[in-house]
Amino acid sequence: MAEDGEIFTCVKGRMPTSIDLARRLREYEEKGRNAVLSVSNRSFRFGGLWFCPCCASRLEEQEASFFCNQCGRHLERKIIYFLVEFHPHWTNNAWR
């Protein structure tokens, strides 16, 4: 991720964030290690490969969050919704 004014851009995926997602990612960076997480009643898993917005390491999916073993931050599961629904990435020569 590269900071671009008020937003971030995923350089590899050619994906600029919305201002709202940029705010959430800044909160993740600031509070990620000490985040107070609420456990969802939902038992579904997102699956797939997810990467830490701060250090680009692979995230481990847990019940309440995605955990980064490299920097120790917890990315809330609800942020994945914003990434999937509103922020397509350029992958394998197509927007996904």
NORNORMO-V875232 format. One record per pair of residues at least 12 apart in sequence whose ideal C-beta (glycine too) atoms are under 7 Angstrom apart, sorted by the first residue. I is the first residue (numbers start at 1). J is the second residue. D is the distance in Angstrom with one decimal. If there is no record, write none. Layout:
# NORNORMO-V875232
{{I	J	D} {I	J	D}}
This chain:
# NORNORMO-V875232
{{1	53	5.2} {4	16	6.9} {6	19	5.4} {6	22	6.2} {7	19	6.1} {7	22	4.5} {8	22	5.3} {8	25	6.1} {10	89	6.5} {13	89	3.3} {13	90	5.4} {13	91	6.7} {14	90	4.1} {15	87	5.2} {15	88	6.6} {15	89	4.9} {17	87	6.2} {18	86	6.3} {21	82	5.1} {21	87	6.5} {24	79	5.5} {24	82	6.8} {25	53	5.1} {28	53	6.4} {28	73	6.4} {28	75	5.7} {28	79	6.9} {29	54	5.4} {32	73	2.9} {32	74	5.8} {32	75	7.0} {33	72	5.0} {33	73	5.5} {35	74	4.7} {37	64	4.1} {37	65	5.3} {37	74	6.0} {37	76	6.6} {38	64	6.7} {39	63	5.7} {39	64	4.6} {40	64	6.6} {40	77	6.6} {45	61	5.9} {46	61	6.3} {46	80	5.5} {50	66	5.4} {50	80	6.9} {52	68	4.1} {52	70	6.6} {52	71	6.3} {52	73	6.6} {52	75	7.0} {54	71	5.6} {54	73	6.2} {55	68	6.6} {55	70	5.0} {55	71	4.7} {57	69	6.8} {57	70	3.6} {59	75	6.2} {64	77	6.8} {65	77	6.1}}
